[in-house]
């Protein structure tokens, strides 16, 4: 990790009034939440992702899909927001306009205190049927099969599955945030999953400065104004230290 780049990143952030942060699975992984594919261990290793996270998979075997998501939801009780989540939350009060655009479905940004969070791929603790949304308080963990709503349809996790489009209003909010920001932090994302991966490029095209924080290079790295090669939970405490220097 190059501290000179950290200092440059902090200077760019101090010069902005409108900032966006795009986060991916790498941020949550540092709290102990495995990525989607990493979570496929043991019993789950034999299943294709399409069987576990697609409308077709849910139609063919709703019990299997439900138990996969219930396991992941229960695991959230054992993890906490890490230093990156906490730092991102602290940044919100420093800018007149600020938003977190996240591909993660675990709600850790909100648990860390972030208020303006756009969940591109939904939230694993929320559910819906054809009739309405169902909060987590209505759905106990440990169920072996999806409950049936009063409308007669099966209740499913409110997440975006393979083959599904992002919610239009969510995507509109994310896109407007990206093209309107002056600085975008891109943290812990592979920059491969579309359409979320296009957001930093859209922001840069409109003149935003792009700061990428990731242990590995990605397709975004060559286009970023600064690349900080480090895990987010390690880079952020130092970044906040420099940012708060007058």
Secondary structure, DSSP 8 states (H G I E B T S, - for coil): --HHHHHHHHHHHHT-SEEEEEE-HHHHHTTT---TTTT--GGGGGS-HHHHSBHHHHHH-HHHHHHHHHHHHHHGGG----HHHHHHHHHGGGSSEEEEEE---S-HHHHHT--SEEETTEEEEEEE-SS-EE-GGGS-TT-SS--B-TTSSB-EEEE--BT----HHHHHHHHHHHHH-SEEEEES--S-STTGGGHHHHHHHTT-EEEEE-SS--TTGGG-SEEE-S-HHHHHHHHHHHHT--
